[in-house]
Amino acid sequence: MTADDDLATALRRLRADYLAAAPERIAELQTAYARVQNGEAQSLEGLSTLVHRLAGTGASYGLPAVTARAREADGACRQMIASRAPLTPDDTARLRALLQGVADAFQDASFSE
């Protein structure tokens, strides 16, 4: 076995561990989304932080769909934050759909392992 093989094996293990923790990450998103729905102060910023991190870690672990969906959700959060307007039912429905896209991307990646 070469050093490249060892590295590839280690990277596969790290990716598998990351995907194994996906349910926890999705639960965090759901909790943050519930806070947004409840109108808790700073909740949208917290949700934005979570999806922003997922966009970065998804890229690090070679999960382009997770990265793309998380970036899209982060962009929507940032737009809503910048508008400073109260969230509408359409806004929360959009967030829910975007977060479902992140969850679906994790699920698809897990099935392809």
Secondary structure, DSSP 4 states (H G I P E B T S, - for coil): --HHHHHHHHHHHHHHHHHHTHHHHHHHHHHHHHHHHTT-TTHHHHHHHHHHHHHHHHHHTT-HHHHHHHHHHHHHHHHHHHH-PPPPHHHHHHHHHHHHHHHHHHHHHHHH-
